[in-house]
Amino acid sequence: MTKEELKNKDFFEDRIYYSLGILSILLAFFNPIASLVSGVLGFNYSRKSNYSLQKKTKKFSIIGIILSVIMIIFYVSIQVIMLQSNGIF
């Protein structure tokens, strides 16, 4: 591969992981498990890369991970409250 092909490949990979960071924020409210996975993938890649979107990818991924953990805790607490109100717990 030439330098130009490698540069283009890295540019597209950088965009993909940047998109995963944004996707982790959006998915946090609908599917927190998928949000957690995409946030961790985006964060892992942002630690390894040295490209222009590294800082933004890391920020979005951390925000997505935090939101997904908060939403998982929220969904679990709602389920426990519902089970307690039905007398199951």
Residue pairs with C-beta under 8 A, 6 or more apart in sequence:
1 9
10 49
10 51
11 51
13 45
13 49
14 49
14 51
14 52
14 53
14 54
14 57
15 53
17 41
17 42
17 45
17 46
17 49
17 53
17 57
18 42
18 53
18 56
18 57
18 60
20 38
20 39
20 41
20 42
20 45
20 57
20 61
21 38
21 39
21 42
21 43
21 46
21 56
21 57
21 58
21 59
21 60
21 61
21 64
22 60
23 35
23 38
23 64
24 35
24 36
24 38
24 39
24 42
24 60
24 61
24 63
24 64
24 65
24 67
24 68
25 35
25 60
25 63
25 64
25 67
26 35
27 34
27 35
27 38
27 64
27 68
28 35
28 64
28 67
28 68
28 70
28 71
29 67
29 71
32 67
32 68
32 69
32 71
32 72
32 75
33 68
33 72
35 64
35 65
35 67
35 68
35 71
36 64
36 65
36 68
36 69
36 72
38 64
39 61
39 62
39 64
39 65
39 68
40 61
40 65
42 57
42 58
42 60
42 61
42 64
43 57
43 58
43 61
43 62
43 65
45 57
46 54
46 55
46 57
46 58
46 61
47 58
49 57
80 89
83 89
